[in-house]
Amino acid sequence: MESPIKETQDFSQGGKLLFSIKEGADALGIGITLMRQLIAGGAVQSVHVGGRHLIPTKNLRDYAASLQGGAQDEAN
């Protein structure tokens, strides 16, 4: 199954650069409430466009990578 988080280079072919909170939560496999908590706590950085919170693709990837790094630290 293809990841919903596209590389930023793919945006010209329909990939997204910014995700809504729901889309970001879906991409990470978590709920909207947890996504909002991660944003409020600064674990996931978002941007404001008009009245909307949007999450850049890179920030979702960075958060996912930080989880993998934490799991490796715990294993050592």
Backbone bond lengths (Angstrom), bond angles and torsions (degrees), N, CA, C in turn:
res aa  C-N    CA-C-N  psi(-1)  N-CA   C-N-CA  omega(-1)  CA-C   N-CA-C  phi
1 M - - - 1.452 - - 1.518 109.35 -
2 E 1.296 116.82 131.75 1.452 122.12 -177.69 1.520 110.69 -75.38
3 S 1.323 116.12 138.38 1.456 121.53 178.47 1.524 110.55 -65.75
4 P 1.360 117.73 137.14 1.456 119.37 176.42 1.522 112.88 -72.17
5 I 1.340 117.45 -11.43 1.457 121.06 178.80 1.517 107.64 -91.07
6 K 1.314 116.14 105.20 1.463 122.07 -177.07 1.520 110.42 -86.23
7 E 1.319 115.95 152.86 1.461 120.68 171.54 1.525 108.27 -64.39
8 T 1.312 117.84 146.59 1.456 120.36 -178.07 1.518 111.71 -63.47
9 Q 1.331 118.61 -24.95 1.449 120.77 179.24 1.527 111.28 -67.57
10 D 1.326 118.61 -19.39 1.450 122.72 -177.61 1.525 113.34 -83.74
11 F 1.328 118.97 -1.08 1.461 119.80 -173.19 1.519 112.40 -61.38
12 S 1.314 118.07 -28.88 1.461 119.99 179.74 1.524 111.52 -71.00
13 Q 1.323 116.94 -14.53 1.463 121.59 -179.77 1.520 111.13 -111.72
14 G 1.310 117.31 26.87 1.457 121.27 175.29 1.511 115.38 99.67
15 G 1.324 118.74 -5.65 1.458 120.63 176.13 1.524 109.79 -68.64
16 K 1.317 116.24 157.07 1.472 119.88 -177.59 1.513 110.79 -100.23
17 L 1.301 115.20 146.11 1.459 121.62 172.93 1.520 111.13 -96.41
18 L 1.333 117.01 -30.37 1.460 122.64 -177.90 1.520 109.37 -129.00
19 F 1.323 115.92 139.28 1.454 122.54 178.75 1.523 109.81 -115.16
20 S 1.327 116.80 143.44 1.458 120.26 170.69 1.533 107.47 -69.42
21 I 1.315 116.97 169.73 1.463 119.91 178.49 1.529 110.40 -60.26
22 K 1.326 117.26 -42.79 1.463 120.12 179.19 1.524 111.14 -63.83
23 E 1.329 116.97 -44.85 1.467 120.19 179.41 1.529 111.03 -63.86
24 G 1.328 116.83 -40.13 1.465 120.49 177.87 1.516 111.43 -63.84
25 A 1.335 115.87 -43.17 1.464 120.08 177.34 1.523 110.61 -61.76
26 D 1.323 116.99 -44.92 1.463 121.21 178.49 1.528 111.09 -60.93
27 A 1.327 116.68 -41.88 1.461 120.97 -179.40 1.530 111.63 -63.00
28 L 1.334 116.78 -34.94 1.463 121.10 179.61 1.524 112.76 -88.40
29 G 1.333 116.30 -10.15 1.462 119.82 -179.51 1.518 113.17 76.27
30 I 1.338 116.38 31.28 1.462 121.44 179.90 1.530 108.59 -125.18
31 G 1.319 115.88 173.46 1.457 120.88 178.89 1.523 112.25 -85.96
32 I 1.317 114.42 165.72 1.469 121.12 -178.99 1.527 110.74 -64.27
33 T 1.318 117.07 -39.26 1.470 120.10 -179.26 1.520 110.99 -61.11
34 L 1.335 116.95 -45.77 1.464 119.89 178.22 1.525 110.55 -65.36
35 M 1.327 117.39 -38.53 1.470 120.54 178.33 1.521 109.89 -59.78
36 R 1.336 116.92 -44.67 1.473 120.63 178.66 1.529 110.95 -63.37
37 Q 1.335 117.62 -37.69 1.462 121.36 177.67 1.527 111.02 -64.93
38 L 1.330 116.60 -40.98 1.464 120.38 178.79 1.523 111.17 -64.18
39 I 1.328 116.68 -38.93 1.465 120.79 177.31 1.527 110.03 -67.23
40 A 1.325 116.85 -47.41 1.475 120.77 -178.71 1.523 111.54 -62.02
41 G 1.335 116.29 -35.41 1.460 120.74 -179.36 1.516 113.94 -83.47
42 G 1.326 117.33 -5.64 1.455 121.10 178.15 1.521 114.81 86.00
43 A 1.331 118.26 3.62 1.464 120.29 179.06 1.524 111.49 -71.04
44 V 1.329 116.40 -31.91 1.460 122.39 175.73 1.524 106.90 -123.22
45 Q 1.315 115.85 124.45 1.456 120.57 -179.05 1.529 109.96 -86.78
46 S 1.325 116.19 136.57 1.457 120.73 177.00 1.525 108.93 -124.16
47 V 1.314 114.77 168.04 1.464 120.98 176.74 1.522 107.63 -123.98
48 H 1.313 116.07 157.87 1.462 121.11 176.84 1.521 108.33 -104.59
49 V 1.308 115.55 128.06 1.464 122.10 173.87 1.516 105.03 -127.42
50 G 1.310 115.50 109.79 1.459 119.19 -171.61 1.521 107.87 63.58
51 G 1.300 116.54 -127.60 1.462 120.49 178.40 1.520 113.80 -98.71
52 R 1.318 117.16 11.98 1.460 121.00 -174.97 1.519 112.31 -105.76
53 H 1.338 116.11 144.53 1.460 122.86 166.91 1.523 106.18 -88.51
54 L 1.308 116.76 125.55 1.455 121.30 175.38 1.524 108.81 -126.81
55 I 1.320 115.88 148.24 1.461 120.90 -175.59 1.526 108.65 -114.72
56 P 1.332 117.18 117.92 1.459 119.43 176.78 1.532 111.48 -62.82
57 T 1.316 116.22 144.92 1.462 122.56 179.75 1.519 110.98 -51.37
58 K 1.318 117.00 -44.91 1.465 121.37 -178.40 1.528 111.42 -57.66
59 N 1.322 117.07 -38.22 1.458 120.00 -178.05 1.532 111.63 -68.47
60 L 1.333 116.94 -35.60 1.470 119.81 174.90 1.523 110.38 -65.87
61 R 1.319 116.75 -42.99 1.464 120.92 178.50 1.526 110.68 -63.79
62 D 1.334 117.27 -42.92 1.468 121.04 179.54 1.520 110.86 -61.24
63 Y 1.334 117.09 -42.59 1.456 120.03 179.47 1.530 110.52 -64.16
64 A 1.331 117.14 -45.61 1.464 120.56 179.26 1.533 110.43 -60.90
65 A 1.318 117.38 -41.00 1.464 121.39 178.75 1.524 111.16 -65.01
66 S 1.333 117.43 -35.74 1.466 120.31 178.94 1.528 110.79 -66.72
67 L 1.315 117.02 -31.30 1.462 120.36 176.72 1.513 110.83 -67.76
68 Q 1.318 116.84 -40.72 1.454 120.96 178.94 1.522 110.06 -66.74
69 G 1.307 117.53 -38.64 1.462 121.18 177.53 1.514 111.37 -63.93
70 G 1.334 117.44 -39.37 1.460 121.06 178.13 1.515 112.15 -66.55
71 A 1.325 117.01 -37.14 1.460 121.04 178.77 1.529 110.29 -67.09
72 Q 1.327 117.17 -36.90 1.460 120.20 178.39 1.516 110.36 -69.03
73 D 1.338 118.14 -37.69 1.458 121.60 178.27 1.521 111.37 -63.03
74 E 1.349 116.49 -40.70 1.456 121.06 -179.50 1.523 111.23 -67.67
75 A 1.331 117.46 -32.08 1.461 121.30 -178.46 1.527 111.05 -72.52
76 N 1.335 118.62 -23.60 1.471 121.57 -177.94 1.475 112.41 -87.47
